[in-house]
Amino acid sequence: MRFHVLGMGPVGQLVAHHLRRNLSPSHEITLMFKRPRVAEQIPQHSLQLEFEGSLLEANGFSAESTALGSPVELHKNALKILRKENKRISELQREHKRVPPLLIGHDSVPSIIPKSKETLQVIKKQLKLERTVEGIDILVVACKAQSVVSAIKNIRHRLSSKSTVVLLNNGNLASYDSLVQHVFPNPEGRPHFILASNTHGAWLKTPPFLIVHAGVGQIRFAIVPDGKRDFERSFWFSKREKPRLQIDDIAFRYNDPEADRYRSLRDTVSVLQQLSGLRPRWETYTDIQLLLRQKLVVNCVINPLTALIGCTNGELLKNPAARRLAFRICKEAAEVFRKEAINSAGPNTSLSDISIPLN
């Protein structure tokens, strides 16, 4: 089992820390950074976590940089660098009336842009652009919402229909829609997706690898339906008073002809449930949709109003003007959700058919 964690902010490090402490060393965990220089520091460093006055460490990570992109982009980037160097060399020739060494193996780069695969490999090695192209089984995404699509585009070639992507970033509903539209438009080649909501509080104390777990919350998650298998069958058809989701609805461990396709998804859900320090909870897709929309509205209220009024989160409800504005924002959000539900339900549905309480 191999995990990749994309986004090394406080939340990404928090999840990576708990993954490493709960999984045996035989399960590889790779931290993915945008900047290669930061990635190079990981073998010499541990992830450090302050929690309730104790300093905890997690070791045994590998690291990669996502900055270089796909093999096609890598080729383009190499040629772009070569063109830039050729221009610089030409200018030197004109200025100093002399020709610097232009052979592969010297400090400079060749004056003619080569197109052969063999020569390109030498250049990529010279320019330190070699990078791994092995597949990714399980990807946990914890980067900023505006970076999700571009970051995953860079590693798109390493994800397949057998991979699982956990979207743990804020705004992951919009991120999922954008990924489906722009990165994985073909359902047959699309990885499995899990949408997750995090309410833990964490902040970076000493960059880059010391964080503080300041507030204990929950990580609640759900599997996005794929239309081929009912991941919630046991929950909806159970006769128990308190039905539960069952992991065998994802894939049976034995005698399942589709086990290979769903193995990473089953493993992901199983591991997430083991992260007791993060208080995980597997939800139905309906419940996670409601939860993420509630979180969206809370952010729509808190973030702008605290900035406009100049107060802390806790002071908002003590301000009459802030309370009035908060109610108007919630009411507007409810109307948006009603219209969204109508568009999903069909042309014969009206606003009166859909009730969203505001109290």
N, C-alpha and C positions, 0 to 999 in steps of 0.2 A: 504494500500500500504506500503510495507516494502523495504527499500534500505539497502544494505550492501556495504561498501566501503573498498576495499582490497588494502592496500598500503598507509601508512600515511606519505609519503614524501610531499614536497610542493604542488605538483599537486593534490594528493589525498586529502589533507586538503583544498585546494582551492575549489575543487568540493564539498566536504562535507559541507563546510561553506555555499556555495550558495544553496545547496539542503535544508539545515536546515532553511535558511532565506526565502525560497520560499514556503516551504511546511508547512502545519499546524501541530501542535504538535501531532495530531492523527496519523500522518504517521511516523512510526518508522524509524530512521536512525541509523544503527549499524556500528561502526568503527572496523575494523579487524586488529589486530596487531600480529606480530610474537611472541613477548615477552609478556608473561602473566603479568609481573610487570608493563609494560607500560599501558596495557589495564586496569589494576586496578586503574590507576590514572584518567581515563576519567570522572567518576561521580563527581569528585571534581574539574574538570577543564573545561574551555570552550576553543573552538578553537578561536584564536585571529588572526586577519588579519589587517595588515597595508596597507592602500590604499590611495594614494594622500594626505598624511599627517594626515589621520584620523585612529583611532584604532577602529575596528569593532569586535564584539564578537558574537559567536553563541553557544547556550547551548542546552541541551536536547538530548544528544546522549547516546546510550548504547554502550558497547564495548565487544569484544570477542578476544580470542587468537586463531590463526590457528595452533599453534605449536603441538597440541596433535594429530591431524589427525583423521582418520576414527575410528569407533568402533573396527574394526579388529586390526588396528595399536595400538589403545589404549590398547587392551588386551595384545598384544605383548610387548608393552612398560612397562606395569605393571609387567608382568612376568620377563622381563629383569631386572627391578629394584629389584624385589624380589630375583632373583638369585644372583645379585651383593651383596645384603645385607646378604644373607645366607652365601656367601663366606666370607664376612667380619666377620660374627658372628663365623663361624667355626675357623677362624684364631685367634679370641679372645679366643675361648675355648682352643685352643692348647697352646696359649701363657700364659694365666692367670689361666688355670685349673679351670675355673668356667663357669657356664652357665647363661647368661643374660636372662631376661624375654622374652619369645617367644610367648606371647599370644596376639591375636588381642584385641585392646583396650589399650595396653601398648605402650610405646614409640618406641619399636622395632617392627620388622615385623616377621611373622611366619617363622619357620625354614623349613616347608614343603610347597611347592608351591601348593596351592589349585586349583582345576579345576572346582569346582561348581560355578554356576552363582551367587548364593547368597553370597558366601564368597568373590568372586571377586568384587562384588559391595561394600562390606565393605572396601576392600583393596583400591579400587579406591577412595573412600571417604577419607580414611586415608591419602593417598598420594596426595590428592588434585588434582585428575585427572578427576573429574566430569566435563562434558562440555555439551553444548546444542547440540541437533541433529535435531532441527526443520528445516524445509525447507527454502531455500532462494528464494525469488521471483525475486529480481533484484540485480545483482552484478556489481558494477563498479570497474574495475581492473586498478589500477594506480601504481603498483609496478614495479620494474626494470624488463626488458625483460627476463633476465636470471633466474628470480625467479617465473615467471608466472606459468609455468607448475607444478612445485613442490608445489606451494602455492595452486593451484586449485585442485591438486590431494588430498590434505589434506581435502578439503571440497566437494569433488566430490559426496559423498553420500547425500549431501543436495541440489543438483541441479537436475532438471528434465527437461523433454521436455516442461514444462510450464514456466520454468525460463527464464530470459534474462540476458545475460552477455555483458557488455559494455567494450571493450578492449581499454583503453585510454593510454596504455603504448607505449613508443617508440618501434619500431620493431614489431608492433602488427600483421602485415601480416604473419611474421614467427611464432609468438606466436599462431595465429589462426590455421595455418597448423599443428603445433605440438600438439595442443590440440585436433584437430580432429583425428589425427593419434594415439595419445597415451592415451588420456583421454576419449574422446567421439567417439570411432570408429563406434558405432551404430547410424545411423541417427535418428532412432525412439526414442532414449532416449537422444538425443542431445538437449541442450537448444538453444534458439534463440541467435544469436550473432549480435552485433553492433560494427563496426569498427569506431574509432574516431581519429581525428587529433587535437592536441592542440598546439596553438602557443602563449599562454599566458606565460609570464615570472614570476616565483615565486621562492623565496628562503627562507630557514629556518633561521630566525634571532635569536630566543631563543628557543633551544630544550626544550620539544618536540612539543609545541603547539602554537608557534607564528611565522607566516610567513609574508613575504612582497610580495604583488602583485605589481611587479616592472614594468611589461610591459603588456599592454592590447593587446590581440590578438583575436583569434576566437577558437571555438570548432566546427569543422565540422564533421559530422557523417553520416553513411549509414547502412542500414540493410543488412546483408548477406543473399542472397536468400536461401530459403529452398526447392525449387522445388515443393512446394504444393500450394503456394499462391503468386500471383503477387503483391508485395508491392508497385510497381511503375506504376501500370496500368494507373492511371489517368494522370500521367506525359507523358507517351509515346503515349497515344491515344488521348490526348487533342488537340483541334483545336485552342487553345489560342496562341497568339503570345509568351507569356511567361508562359509556363505550370508550374504547381506546383504539388508537391507530396501531396497526401491527406491521412489523418490518417485513414479514413474509408476503405482504401485499405488494411490496416493491419487487421482490424476486425470491423464489425459494432457494435455499442454499444448495439443494440437490435436486436432480431430475427436473430442471427448468430449462427448456430449449432456448430461452432468451436470457439466461443468467449472465452471459458474457456482456451483453449490452447494458444490463442494469447493475452490474457488480459494483461499480464505483459509486453509484447512487445509494445502494444499500450500505456500503461501507461508510459513506459520508454520514448518513443518518445515524448509524450505529455509533460512530466515533463522537459525533456532536452530543449524543445523549450521555456519553461517558464523561463529558467535561463538567463534572459536578461543581467545580469552583466558579463556573459561569452561569449556573442555574439554568440549564437549557430546558426548553419545552417544545415538543413537536406539536404543531397546530394543524388544523385543516386549512385548506387554501382559502376557504371562505373567511375564516377567522383572521388569517394573516392579512387578507385584503382590508378588512375592517380596521385591524390594528395599525397597519401602515398608513391608512388614511387619517386615522385619529392623530397619529404622530405628525403627519404632514400639517394638519390644522394647528396643532400645538406649536409647531415651529413657525407657522405663519403668524401666530399671535405673539409669541414671546420674542422672537428675533427682531422684528421691526419695531415693536412697541417699546421694548427696553432701550433701543437706540434712539427713538424719537423723543421719549419722555426723559431719558437719562436716569434710569433706575435699574435696580437689580431684578432678577426673576421674582424673588420673594416679595418685592414691593409692589408688583403690578396690581395684584388684587386689592391692595389698600388704596389705590388711586381710582376715584370714581370715573374720571375721563377714560382711563385705561380699561376699566370694566365695560364701559359702553362700547368702546372701539372693539374690544375682544368679542362681545356679543355679535356685533355687526359682521366681523370677519367670519365667525362661526356660522352665522346665518347664510352668508354668501357662499361659503364652502359647501354647506348642506344643499343649496340650490344647484351648485355645480355637480355634486355627486348624484343628485336626483336625475339631472339631465343625462349624465353619463350612464346611469342605470337604464334610462329610457332608450338610449341609443343601442344599448346592448340587448335589451329585452325585445324590441321589435316595434313596428310602426303603430300597432293598436294599443300600446301602453300609454297612459297619461300620467301627469304629475300626481293626481289624486290616488293612483294605484300604489304609489311608492311613498312610504312614510319614514322620515328620518327625525326622531325626536331631538329637540334642542335643549332639553332640561337635563 
